[in-house]
């Protein structure tokens, strides 16, 4: 079934009526060969050797022929002649196939315990497991130069390491390379990484007196308040101080007030360093912030400047916004801008808002007028404040057609294009990344135009972003799937710009996108969410694999978007936050007692990913209004006040 879908997608990628893509530079010079390639690939999968050889014999000049060789070689690594394998790796040493076959062969050689060949094959940066096998190979062959340094680097982490590393770690022990200090360093890393089991295992190598401290430290993970009362901590020792700091950090996770009280009591009785003091007070202040304690802002301001990182400085502004303390907003936003912090537009916006709130209207308008020239969320809000039209600043990329034609014939890009047309998207992305890795800024821009010509919009978007050129809005904000989006938007009473914005943010129009968490397709639906939504709205969905089909994904994704919109009374801000982080989190973030302006609510979203997500959705909606040549809807119209928890139709 998967092969049929892949063949169907590959043959239809050339059609431009649905996608609206510009025709490719060449008509389709490899159409016949691509069809034969897909048949040969399927024959390999089905172990039809004779059929495979007959088909492959017709494809030796086809750009993807090495993919058949690679697949054939990898299936028979144990039987293949080593010279044949090394020849392929050498021939493709700068291509993804060479890297992948080398890794596959290294795993095979390790399984066979062919250590001399393993070391001969070893090259470049490899995964940890293969690094551990390399250390085994060095031990077995007596080639131990650099072994201890490499093994210690792998050993010194706060989690359990690959089993393949055990022989190298035993070598370290047998040669007395793991000292007491190193053991303590790794125990510290294990505890701070949330791995008390590893700390217990490591403590077995320590003297009994040291091991007792580790046991007390481990107890502090589950019962930090009780641990602080332990008699062993009465004396001011390095071990006692470390366990006290750890215990208070653990308490702060759920009760910053209690942590602050404990710290205020214990701090004068021990010789904590300024760094230890600053880091703990930062932890308590940030925990108070997440817990929305009324004095969180004061505690953040009190964090010593040596310990105040960008996060502390940013939340000094955000908590001042929460408190509506506009003088404090102005003070801390100005400090952030002096530090040349990230998100400068955000701090400029809040600086302007604070000026307006404190009666400094002329200065506020001056700040807003500068910010309103920017094409982003805060720039659009600034324009709304001045009642100005949005400045889109569209500037199509300039390029030479002959240079584009020449670039399109580079072997790596030819392979990437063919893989894309064959719906082998993971391989296509690997080839594209390898081909463009060392491109100059001008070459990246040209490659982005090429990808756009091919209808490969996610590569066009990502590549032009790598060139740090954001001005070609037609390239960066495609209008694919117009009929599908128009239909579902009308059917679900959604704005087409909203659906487009979600697709652009979620997948950048990569219909085969899959997130590390398992979200699928254009609108990045989790399989369980896709199935539940399909059942709720009577949308046929025989298999979650169908979520990769654009029409199915858009239909179900829009239905889920409609669901969260209804849950929050058509509030795009809350619905967007729920689409990204889940309605259960949005419920926790709603104000408790009184209404809150939407811009301040967004600024106070604790997850930076979700905060930026909502901001981008709103900005992208404005851009898609412009792309669809329809009147722009001011962002402020999408941003009604945020009501307290329990006020919305779908609130629990």
N, C-alpha and C positions, 0 to 999 in steps of 0.2 A: 504493500500500500504506500509506504514511504517513497519507494522508487517511482511509483506512478505519479504521486504528487509532485516529486522533484522534477520529473520529466515535463509534466504539465506546466509547472512554474517556469522552467527553463525556456520552453518554447513560446510562452506568452509574455516573457519579459520584454520582447522586442516590440510588442504592440504598444502604441502610445495613446490610443484613444481614451483608455481608462485612466492612465496616469497623467496625461497631459505633458509627458516628457518630450524634449526636443529630440528628433531622430539622431541616431548615432552617426559618427563621422563616416564610417563605411556602412554599406547596406547590411550585410551579414556574411562576411567571407567564409566563415567556418560553420555555417548552419548544418551542412551534411555531416561534417566530421564530428560535430558536437553530438548529434544524434547517435552516431556509431560509438562514440566515447561512452555515452551513458549506457548503451547496450553492453559494451565490453566491461564496464564497471559492474554492472549487474551480473554478468556471467562470472566474474571473479567472486562476487558475494555468494553465488550459488554453486561454486566449485565446478563449473562447466569449463574445464581447462581447454578442451579442444575448441570450443566456441570462442573462448577468450582469445586464444592465440590467433584464430582466424580473423577476428575483428581487430585485434591489436596490430596485426601485420599491415593493416590499411591506414594506420594512424601514426606512423613513425615521424611524420613531419608536422603533426598537429601539436600546437603549443602545450596541450595538457597530457601528451603521451607520457611524460615523466611521472605523472600521478598514477598511471596504470603500473608502471615499473615499480614505483615506490610501494604501492599496495601489494603487488605480487611478491616483492622482496620481503616485505615485513611479515607476510603470511608464512614464509618459508625460511625465516632467519636461521633456524638451527641446522637446516640442510644446505643452505646456500654457501657457495664458495666465498671465503673471506675477501678474496681479491675482487669479486663482483660487488660486494657490499662497499668496500673501501673506495672502489672506483666510482660508484654512484655518489657516495658522500663527498668525494673530492670534486666531482663534476658539478655538484649542487651545493658546494660549501657555503655559498652566499645566499642561498634560497631557503625558504621554510622547509622544503622537503629534505634537504641535507641535514638541517638541524634535527628534524624529527626522526629521521632514520638513525642518526647517530645515537639519539637517546634510546630508541627502541633496541638498538644493538647493545648498548651498554647494559640495559636491563637484562637482556638475554645472556650476555657474557657473564654477568654477575651470578645469574641463576646457574650457569654451567661451571662457575668457579674458574673461568679461564682468565686468571688475573694478569698474566703478561699481555694478552691481547687487549684486555680492558685498559691497561695503562697506555698502550699504544694508540688506542682509539680515543682516549680522553682528550677533550678540547673544549675550551670556552667555559662559560658560566652554566652550571647544571643545577638541577633541583637538589635539595638536601639529601634525599635518599641516595642519589647517585654520588654525591660527595662522600657519603659514609662508605659506600662500596669502594670508592677510590682509596680511602684510608685503609680499608681491609686489604685491598690489592697491594698497597705499599708495605703493609705488615707482612703479608704472605711472600712477597718477592724481596723483602729486605731493603727496599728503597724508601727509607724513612726520613729523608731530608724534608723538612718543613712539616712533618706529620704532627708533632706535638702542638705547634702553633695553630694549625688548622683544626685539630681535634678539640682543643680548648675553646676555640671560637664557637664550634658547634655545641659544645657542652654547656657553655655559659649562657643559658637562656632560662626563663622562668617557667617553662613547660617541659613535659616529658618529650624526649627526642625520639626520632625514628629508631626502631629495633635494629636496623642495619648499622646503627652507630655503636651498638654495644661492644663489638670487638675493639674499636678504637678507644672507647672509654675504659675498657679493661686494661688496654695498653698504658693509658695514662696512670691508672691506679698501680699497676705492676711496676711502673717506673717512677713512682712517688711524685707525680707531677700535679696531683690535686692536693693542694695545701689546705690547712685549716682556714686561712683567710679566703681562699677561693670557695670553699664549702659555704662559708658564711655569706659570701657575696651571692651565690646562687640561691641559698635559702631565702635571703632577702628578696631576690627577684621572684622566687616562687610564691612567697606570701603576698607580695604586692601585686602579683598577677592572678591571685585567687586560686592558687594550687597548693593547699596545705598538705595534701597527700605526698606531693613531691618533696616538700620540706621535711616531712616525717621520714621519708626514705633516706634523704641525704643526712639527716641528723644521726642515723645509725653509725655513721663513720666518725662522729665527733666524740670527745670524752663525755662521760656521764653528766658532768656539771654543765657543759654546753648544751647537751641534748635536753636537759631539764628546762633551759630557757626556751628552746624551740617548742617544747610541749606547752609551756605557758603562752607563748606567742600564738600557737595554733588554737588554744582555748579562747583567746581574745577574739577570734574570728566569729565564733557563735555567740559568746557571752562577754562582750567587751566591758560592760559596766561592772559585772562581777569580777572580771580580771583586774580592773583598776584597784580593787580592794585587796588584792593579794599581798601578803606580807613581803614577798620577794621584791616587790616594787617600791618598798619604803626607802631603800637605799639608792642614792644617786649614782647609778652606774650606766655605762653605755647601753647595756642590754635592757635595763629598766626603762631608760629614756625611749629607746626604740619601740618597746612594747606599749608604753604609755601613748606615744604619738599614734601608733597603729590603732590602739583601742579607741582613741578619741575620733580618729577618722572614721572608724566603723560606726560609732554612735552618731556622728554627723550625717551619715547617709540617710537616716530616718528621723533624726531629732536634733536639728542644729542648735536649738535652744539649750538642750541638755548638754550637748558637746561644748558649747560656749561656757556654760556654768562650770563643767568639770575642768576645762582648760584654764579658766580664770583662777580656780582654786589651786591647781597643780603647778602652773607656770612658775611662780616665784620660788618654788621649793627645789627646782632642778636646774642644772646648768645647760639648758637648751641653747643651741647656737642661733644666731640671728636668722640663718637660712631655714633651720628647722621651724623656728617660730613663724616666720613669714609664710612658709608653705602650708603649715597647719591652719593658720588664720585665713589664708586664702581658701582652703578646703571648706572650713566652717562657713565662711561668708558665701561661697558659691552654693553650698548646700542650703543655706537659709534662702538664697535667691530661688532655687528650684522649688523650695517648699512655700514660697510666697509669704515669708514672714515679714511683718511690717518694718522691722529694723534691718532688713537685708541691705538696703542702700547704705545705711550708716556703717555697717560692718565691711562692706565692699570698699568704702572710702577709707576705712581705717587700715586696710591691708597695707603693710609696708611697701613702699614703691619698688624696692628691690625684688619683691615677690609678685608685684602687680604685672601680669602679662596682658596681652591684647584682650583676652576674654574678660578679665576683671575690668579693664578700662571700658570695654563695650557695655558690660552690664551695669556699670555705674550710670551710663546714659540711660539704658533701658529701664532700670529701676526708678530713676528720676522721672521718666515718662510715666511709669505706672503710678507714681505718687503725685503726678501733675505738679512737680516742683520745677517750674520752668527756669528759674535762676540756676538750679543745679544742672538741668539739661544743658543750658547754654555754657556753663563752666566746663562740664566734662566733655561735651561735644567739641568744644574749641581745643581742649587738651588732646583729644583723639586726632583731630586734624593736624595739630602740631607734630604728632608722632608719625604723620604720613601713614596712617593705618589703612587696612583693607576697607572696602565698602565706603569709600570716601563720600560717595553720593548720599549714602544714608545719613552720615553725620552732618553733611551740609544741609540736608533736608530738616533734620531735627534742630539744628542751629537756627535755621530760618523760622521754623515753627515757634521756637522758644523766644526769638526776637519779637515775633508778632504777638505772642501771649503776654510778653512783658511790656507792651506798648511801644516798641521800637519799630514802627510800621515801615518807615522808609528803608531802614537797614534790612528788614525782613524781605521787602520787595526786591531790593538789590540782590540779596542772596538767591531768592526764588528765580529771578530773571536769568542769573548765570546758570543755575541748575536746570532750568526749563529748556535749555538747548540740548540736553542729553536725551538719547533715545533709550530710556529704561524706566523702571517702575517709579523711582523717586523723581526723575526728570518729568515724567508725565504728571505726577502729583503736584509738582511745583507749577507746571503749566496750568493745571486745574485751579490752583490757588490764585493765579493771575488772570484766569479765563482766557488763556492763550491757546491757539491750536498747537497740536503736537508737531515737533520737528523730527520728521522721519530720516532726513539726511540720506536718502537712498543714492548710492553711487555704484553703478554696475562696474564689475571688474573689466579693465581694459586688457586685451590680449591680442596676439597675432595669430591669425588662422593657420598660417604655415607652421608656426611653432607648436600650436596645439596638435596639428596633424603629425608632426614629428614625435611629440611626446607620446601620442597614442600608440606608436609602434615600438615603444620600449618593451622588451620581453616580459619584464615583471608585470607591467600594467596590462599587457595583452593577456597574460595568464589570469590576472585578477579579473579582467572583464569576462573572459570565457567562464571562469568559475562562477561569477555572478550570474551569467546567463544560464548556467547549468544548475542554478539554485544550490550550489555548494558554498554557502555563505561564510561559514567559518574559515574554510580554506581561502576564499576570496579576500576576506579581511586580512588574513596573514600575509598573502601576497601583496596586497595594497600597502600594508604597513612596512614590509621589507623594501618594496620598490620606492617608497617615498621617504624612508628614514633619514636619508642624508640630503634631501632636497633643500634648496634655498627658499627664501620666502617667496620669490617670484615664481619658482617652479611649483611650490605648493599651491599658489593661487591658480596657476595654469591647470594643475591636476584637479583642483576643485571644479573648475569649469568643465573639464573632461568628464568627471564623475557625474556632474549635473546633466551633461549631454546624454550620458548613458542611462539616465533615470535612476542613478545610484545615489539617492539624495543624502542618506546618512553619511556616506564618505565625503560627499561635497561639503556638507555642513561641518563635519569634524576637521576636514583638511584645511578649509579656509580659516577656521578658528585657530588651527596650528600656525597659520601665517599671520595671525593677529590682525586680520582684516575683517571688519564686521559691517561693512557698508553696503554690500550687495544684498538687499533684502529679498529680491526675487530668488536668488540662489539659496539664501539661508532660510527662507520661509516658503517652501513649496506649496502648491495648491493641488496636490494629488488627491485622488478619490473624491472629486467634487460631487459626483452624483450620489455616492453612498453617504457622504457627510450631510449633504443637503436633505436627503431623504430622512435619515435618522434624526437630524436636528428638528425637522418639522414634526416628525412623528412623536418625538419625546419632549417637545417644547423646550429645546435647548438652542442656544445661539451657535450657529456654525463656527464662529470665531472661537468659542469655548472648546468645542470638540477639536478643532485644529490646534489650539494652544496646548491641549493635553497631549495630543499625538506628538507635537513638536518637542515638548518637554520630556515626555516619557521615553520615546524611542528615536527621535529625530528621523522618523519615517523609515526606520529599519523594521520591515515586517517580520523578520526572523529573529528579532531581539529576544534575548533571554537573560534576565538579571541573575546575579548570584543567589538570590532568594527563590528563583524559579518563576518570576513573572514573565509573561509571554506576549509577544506580538506588539503591534503598533501602540496599543493603549496599555500595555504591560499589565495584563490581568493574571493574578494568581490562579492556578488551575481550580482550586476550591471555590474561589469567588466567581470564576467563569461558569462553573457548573451550577452553582446556586442561583446566579443571576439568570442563566438560561432557563432553568426550571421555573423560576418565579415569573418570568415574562413569556413562557411558552415558546422559547427560541430553540429550534432543533440543534442539538450538539451531541453527535454520536461519540466523539472522542475529544479530549482536550487538545490533541494535536491540531484540530481544526481551528484552534485559537490563533494559529499562525496565518490563517487565510484572512486577508485584509477585510473583506466584506463581513465575515463572521466576527472578527475582532472588533470592528467599528460598531457593529450592531449591539453586541453584548457589552462592550465597554461603555457605549453611550447609555445603554439601559442602566448600568451601574452608576454612571454619572448622574443620570436622572434620579436614581434612588437616593443618593446622598444629597442632591439638590432639594428633593422633597423633604428629606429628614430635617433640613435646616432652612425651611421656608424660602427656598430659592436664593439663599445667600451664597453667592459664588465664592466668597472668601472662605467660609466655613466648609463648603462642599469641596473646595480644592484641597484644603488642609486634610479633610477626612479621606479624600481619594488617595492622598500620599501616605498619611500616617495612621489612618484608621479612625472611625467614628469614636471608638472608646477613648482614644487620646484627646480628641477634640473636646469631648465631654469634660475631661479633667482640666482642660485649658480655659474653658469658659469662665467669665467673671462670676463671682459668687453672689454679689448683692446688687450691683448697679451696672448700668450700661457702660460700654467702653467704645471709643471711636475705633473704627476698623484699622486705621493705620497704626494706632498704638497697640492694638491686639496682635497684629501681625508682627510688630517689632518685638513683642514679648513671647512669641512662640519659642519654647525652650530648645527645640531641635533646629539647628541651623539649616539642615537639609530641607525641612518642611517650610521654614521661614522663606528661604530662597525660592523654593518651589512655588509657593503662593504668589510671591512677588513676580516671578517670571510668567506664571499663568496670566496674571492681570496685564502685564506689559505685552505679552504675546497676543492677547486678545485685541489690544489696540492696533498692533502691527497687522494682524490678520484682517481687521476691519479695513485698513488701508490697502492691503493686498487684494481684497475682494471688491475694492473700489466702492465701498459703501460708507455712509457717514460714520465718523468715529464716535464711539460712545465714551464720554469721559470716564476715567477710572473711578472717580468718586461716585458715579451712578451705580457701579458694581459693588460699592463698599458702604452699605448701610451700617448703622451702629450695631455692635455686638451685644446681644441681650444676655442676661444672666442665665446660668444653668437652669434647666427646667422650663425655659420659655419657648422652646422650639417644638414643633409638631412631633419630631422623632426622638426627643430627649428622653432619656431613661428616668 
